[in-house]
Amino acid sequence: MRRAVVGALAAVVMAGAGLVPLLVADDPLPVLRNGAGWRATSVLAPAALGDRLVEPLAEALWLFDGTVPAAGARTRVAAQALQDLHALTRPNGAVAAGPDAPWAYAWPRDSAFVAVAYAETGHVADAERVLGFLARVQRPDGGFEARYRLDGTGPPDDRPRQSDGAGWVLWSLEQVRVASPGRVLPAGLRGLRDRSFRFVLAQTAAGTRLPEVSPDYWEVPERRVTLGTAAPLAAGLEAAAGTFAAEADTGRVDLARRAARGLRSLIRAEFGPAYERHGRSGGLDAGVTMLMPPFAAVGDVAAERAWEHYPVLALRAGGGLAPGVEWKGDGVSWTPETAMVAYTAAASGHPLVAERWLTWLDGHCTSWGSLPEKVLPDGSPAGPAPLAWTAALVVLTEVELAAQRSGVDATSVSGVG
């Protein structure tokens, strides 16, 4: 990794739209697209995010205080992604998925990845702040709602809960611990860890059954359990084993490892060898990335084969990927799923594959450098920009590649035994 060299920044206040983009010097003035139901800006802080004007100098100092894990032409994209994450994060730790409604809510899944991106780039206090927000809104049973209001007052609607959140939180806690000075989970986050662990154990009967049916990252109702729900819970159990091991809690280390092995076995039996969305149906989707490092150990040949096939079958006209091969055939590419392939490629020893998808993402940013949610068939960005999950994944992919360039193994799947 190398420390960012931060140029002069200019703050442009768009009072009429309530927007505050932060631009690197010589960036073109962003054009706000209000048609077709979307609006994109650079680092955006609209009224829904608290009208937070970030001072350019303070923002530059924040970026410089950590690292921008990229080299060459992509340094600017990685720096912009980090700035976007910072602007989307409220002082209370809530991370808006995007800059505008209906994305101006905090999804536990997105927040978990943002926390890891912060920790891996030297912003550990920000990572702990994000996880602290999740601890405050967590349900008593250890699970999470699909999304939360940014003030922490609860969900904005009656959208069904999403069980994968607890798994992603356990994975995030372990990654943040490993990236932190002293490699110790702060005492204030252990309650979040313990409640999430109990929830995953309850959902899987300690690894002896698949979790209950729940919506996943597709954000649609489900009648059968999906790989996108089951795989994150297995990753969470393995990560929890690592966190408990760091505290010499041998009893819960053994419990977490046994439950993880049991759930992995069930996933192989119910979803393998094709690893389609619903096991034997639904087609391949981005859930297969959740069976790869850094979310799982290397070794499941069938899962890696499915991971290789998914980008081929889900390729869209714009050059990116659909969330799944049976997603609606509109030709639109989705950046989070594309970035998940890049991240898992980097973490599993396929740097050229990761570089390819990062190059595509870099080439389809907005004109001012933010990563959008979608890319249309003609290659133009669409949806909200920036999108927190995509920005975090791009940063994490660059972390993996930077570590490999420096000869350091950045991948670790803790607690796998």
Buried (B, 14 or more C-beta within 10 A) or exposed (E): BEEBEBEEBEBBEBEEBBBBBBBBEEBEEBEBBEEEEBBBBBBBBBEBBBEBEBEBEEBBEBBBEBBBBBBEEBBBBBBBBBBBBBBBBBEBBBBBBBBBBEBBBBBBBBBBBBBBBBBBBBBBEBBBBBBBBBBEBBEEEBBBBBBBBBEBEEBBEEBBBBBBBBBBBBBBBBBBBBBBEEEEBBEEBBEBBBBBBBBBBBBBEBBEEBBEBBBBBBEEEBEEBBBBBBBBBBBBBBBBBBBBBBBEBEEBBEBBBBBBBBBBEBBBEBBBEBBBBBBEEBBBBBBBBBBBBBBBBBEBEBBBBBBBBBBEBBBBBBBBBBBBBBBEEEEBBBBBBBBBBBBBBBBBBBBEBBBBBBEBBBEBBBEBBBBBBBBBEEBEBBBBBBBBBBBBBBBBBBBBBBBBEEEEEBBBBBBBE
